[in-house]
Amino acid sequence: MPVSGKSPVIPSMRYRDAATALDWLCRVLGFSRHLVVPGEAGTITHAQLALGDGMIMLGSERDDAHGQLMAVPGPQGTNTQSVYLVVDNPQAIHDRVLAAGADVVTPLHHPEYGGAFFACRDPEGHVWNIGSYDPWQTSA
């Protein structure tokens, strides 16, 4: 049974430079450090970043058993998954993303199903979908 008020779904990803990615995710997208376990030579063994009642986990790309299952976006920026962040003010995050020089891949707009939405790539190419539409508040 999930912990009440906390998301039981926690995306996990790898980064070539996880320390820099961690700083960017906090400064630009608004995450806060929940736990950071440094590794050797400036790597991140494991990090947990919180946003509201949600969380992501990340770590440095490495060649171990679990690392063989994970990949960072390729040279074409291809992703096999992306994360959607439900936020109160997508415009404010959009402005920070632009100021940080990130690639906005879907411009800020208002989809027919509600809210405001945009998508961007972080400096290593992971796609982040950011919007005010909250699927938990929508009836089936």
PyMOL commands that set and color helices and strands:
alter all, ss='L'
color gray80, all
select helices_A, chain A and resi 18-29+40-42+67-69+90-99+135-137
alter helices_A, ss='H'
color red, helices_A
select strands_A, chain A and resi 12-15+32-38+44-51+54-60+83-86+103-109+117-121+127-131
alter strands_A, ss='S'
color yellow, strands_A
deselect
rebuild
show_as cartoon
